[in-house]
């Protein structure tokens, strides 16, 4: 059983900007059944939130974490003092020289978790993307589009539906 709580749609802040819709997912945990902890919660959130919001990025934080500055993710994408931990100690532990996920404080791209883009809903009128709040479209809003960009978008959408990794090409390590 999955229970979903949604924030109100169309609520505005003090400056008149539309606030994002928040999705809180609560799962049933039965004794004797493995609920896969945080990975299971993220798996159900990916599936549920794709139907509700279809946002291209997901932020995963623990329930006791909070963000004072809503623009912190844009302004300081990598302002972390854990450079030694992630760049030296954890480098390469996943086999492809990338950092591993240690449980919280990470932004995931939906396509990376799905393997392909989530199902697209019809775009609202006057919007060039299917992002949720109006302020999210500041990077996507372009009034002038040429014919080349439309053909490139069709190619990208076809490529996005392909699998990222084919299981036949992955070799087992010893």
Secondary structure, DSSP 4 states (H G I P E B T S, - for coil): -EEEEEPPTT-B-TTSPBPPPPEEEEE---TTS---HHHHHHHHHHHHHHHHT--SEEEE--TT---S-TTHHHH-TT--S-HHIIIIISTTTTSSS-PPP-SSSEEEEHHHHHSSPPPPPPPPTT-SS--SSGGGGGTT--S---HHHHHHHHHHHHHHTS-SS-GGGPPPP-
